[in-house]
């Protein structure tokens, strides 16, 4: 989409007009007509569904399902796209609601304006498409509240998953502990009493059964092995704690707790409140963790008081493992620049640094701040764009920085940050800057990323041990470059189409802020001899030379007329600082890494120096000869050389024939298979008879050991087939 | 992954189970020379090697010589009624998935009166090990023909010889949908009996092992032809099945590499009559298990079950008081 601009137009002298905009904004004037990432749907959580999905993608998915690709689907496609435009218009007007509700509302309006009857073709088509919607959820636009809504939605989804897992574990344990107590109760006098037996039979017995007699019969056969009293007490104690835990709402097995308190809330406006709550709830956390451990050990019947009592008695917060902490809910703290006390920033870093399960969101609405050096009340200072970079230094926290416009693009990273088992910081720029009145927050937030004023990145300590694995700068446009380059098409004073490549810089981002308009001065083409220098060229100048010149950027006025303005003094310095910060980030991501570049340079120099001398041929390492595999282990002993009796023990089928003949001569080994225990403990006759009766013929009698035994000749003959 | 606190504390409790920990106080009352002894020993070895806690192990049986096995195991046991070992075992498994369930049954118990349960248990594919002690005769009741008795066998019920061809438990099991593990082994090669039992235990699903078992009293010398001639035993080996040790390899030279996923070949092997195939005929770990499919995401509490059942009954309930009032 191209726009009509006329350039260059001489500017009226005097102060610059407050409604400047970067020239590249010209094509995004009617945002509500464009299909982009907003309106965004906060998807109702279900397995294998994303957290967020743009309305336009959902509509495309739906149309792919219901509208045939050929001409026959054209009517349905255009109707549904019109409906989508209707929903988008409502969201832009400030409405909010669930997708299904908005759909019905817009569909009813479309049917009414079309004059078609209900249940007509239009109604049918829209209803068919509505039924094919793959998901539902709240539809939101891009404004100052967006970051909070998205973060709360993601956090709620994570807590719901946690609650599910928690209840599965805890309810399972409660039921198993109750089973143990129940099976013990069945052995009690009470359970065998006539009244208990009568109630077990229900109301239909009608006196046909004498429960007293039945009770006395059962009493005689009652097992005596009751559980020890201390074990019953321990199980009851653990059950009480698990049933009444205050962390999540009750599950199926724990709704019957009489002393149940309301579950704790885990969303806070300040880190101080979150830290106080953590300290206050610590005794409950410890009590619950101990009860959970006791329950798990009791269910496995592995609790040994002499071993475990002492360990559990000395268990305190320093013993809490990450896994135990992660079973419980984590805290969400939402801070907002301009509203939260400035001191909260320091506290949030303190909370993140100590590794508590806390998710901190810092929302920034105003990146540039006022032009005066001192920060206003409740501001996080001029460094709001660097808060996330500072948090990387803590090293144990997951850090994500992005602008509202890129939230959907970084959906997977957002989810990963929520899943991260440890503290997390999300720094989000909403784009709803009060001093930028005429530009949609979506555009402002996208421009912040584009201009490197607020780059998107993640730092994930769980992803690996080095920077390359942990730090990700992928979600920035043209991340190899200082500034992203774009083609600008315009119409010159002669009505000719012109095209030039311009960079979108920090100065362009500042150009839409009315407070900074005073730093832009229109270029008077006639006053200067040479063409105005671009920001890119200006950055290349030595600092001394740069002080005598000013970079210029192309901007447009409200009528989309193109002209150039120079960037003056303080703002030019801010451009330089922004570029410096960006280059630091690039280095962390491995782009133009200064250490690597230096090494490369040194290496190149070395190679040039040694190029003339021929490198000595390396002597190949003598290859160690492959060791000859050892001979296969000698075959199992096939017979005792000295004529002693023996048994092929591994083939024994435990049939008892031989051990019943003479249990001193034959015995079973650890695998309950027979061997000759003592060849002198029996007669040769017994050996021969055992060999004959062995079903699997594995007994070998050998030679007689006592030459005086009777009938030896006959026995040796009978033994021959087995030797 | 680091160990949880419970795992660490459990480690403190020494449990080193030996063979005797699985032997009950009752001495086996099987006849001397009976193959059941070998099966019991293999099972106790497996329990020892896998360190299965006796209180987490259950053996379930029906009626017959083989079904006496639970009495001889020092573990939980259920000596059930004739042919009903499998439904009892299924009930135990679905209520207590944490237990290791072993079923011992005989050719009469499983293939005659319990045949219907056998078919459906294979189809349910619940995680348990089933050992079919097949001695081809009713031994406990002193020699009557069972479904697997060979044609012509003279018994108390077939004085002129069994009239029909025997039922083949292997081909039947292989023919049932959802079958996931079928093996055959003989009691007189204890190493292979143990190996196959071990693989059956490790398999997730219904592991069916037919064990050819000697009965020295009523089928004396019946298996001698196979026992004494290693050439009539065909050992099925595979990287995903049995692997023979060199000692056995020297004795049993007839070996075949058989892929346990090859069903047509498994059926052909199962139908062999002059040779005994020994090893894993079929093994497919991908078959869904009914106990896992039916396990809810959330635990069902007794009170919830009662509430839901009452609601269902109330839909069709006839209330005496209301009926009486209506009749007035």
Contacts between the chains, C-beta under 8 A, distances in Angstrom:
chain1	res1	chain2	res2	distance
A	164	B	297	7.6
A	167	B	298	6.7
A	168	B	297	7.2
A	168	B	298	6.5
A	168	B	299	7.1
A	171	B	298	6.9
A	171	B	299	4.8
A	171	B	301	7.5
A	172	B	299	5.2
A	175	B	299	5.5
A	175	B	301	6.3
A	251	B	298	7.2
A	252	B	298	5.9
A	252	B	299	6.4
A	252	B	300	7.5
A	252	B	301	5.1
A	252	B	304	5.8
A	253	B	299	6.3
A	253	B	301	4.8
A	289	B	5	7.9
A	293	B	5	5.4
A	293	B	6	5.4
A	293	B	9	6.7
A	296	B	6	4.1
A	297	B	6	6.0
A	297	B	9	6.0
A	297	B	10	6.7
A	300	B	6	7.9
A	300	B	10	6.5
A	301	B	53	7.6
A	301	B	55	6.2
A	302	B	9	7.4
A	302	B	10	4.8
A	302	B	13	4.9
A	304	B	12	7.3
A	304	B	13	5.5
A	307	B	9	7.6
A	307	B	12	4.9
A	307	B	13	6.8
A	308	B	9	5.8
A	308	B	12	7.4
A	311	B	9	6.7
A	321	B	2	7.5
A	321	B	4	7.6
A	321	B	5	6.4
A	323	B	2	7.5
A	323	B	4	6.0
A	324	B	5	6.8
A	632	B	246	7.1
A	633	B	246	7.9
A	635	B	246	7.6
A	635	B	247	7.7
A	635	B	250	7.4
A	636	B	247	4.9
A	650	B	190	6.9
A	650	B	191	5.5
A	650	B	247	7.2
A	651	B	188	7.8
A	651	B	189	7.1
A	651	B	190	6.4
A	651	B	191	7.5
A	652	B	190	6.4
A	653	B	35	6.5
A	653	B	37	6.7
A	653	B	38	3.7
A	653	B	41	7.9
A	653	B	187	5.8
A	653	B	188	5.6
A	653	B	190	5.6
A	654	B	37	4.4
A	654	B	38	5.2
A	654	B	40	7.4
A	654	B	41	4.2
A	654	B	190	7.5
A	655	B	32	6.6
A	655	B	33	4.6
A	655	B	34	6.4
A	655	B	35	7.3
A	655	B	37	5.2
A	655	B	38	6.9
A	655	B	216	7.9
A	656	B	32	4.9
A	656	B	33	7.3
A	656	B	37	6.2
A	657	B	32	5.6
A	657	B	33	5.4
A	660	B	32	5.9
A	670	B	18	7.5
A	670	B	19	6.3
A	671	B	19	7.2
A	671	B	41	7.2
A	671	B	45	5.6
A	672	B	19	5.9
A	672	B	41	4.5
A	672	B	44	6.9
A	672	B	45	7.5
A	673	B	41	7.3
A	673	B	190	6.7
A	693	B	33	7.6
A	695	B	33	5.4
A	695	B	188	6.9
A	695	B	214	6.3
A	695	B	216	6.9
A	695	B	227	7.6
A	696	B	188	4.9
A	696	B	227	6.8
A	697	B	228	7.8
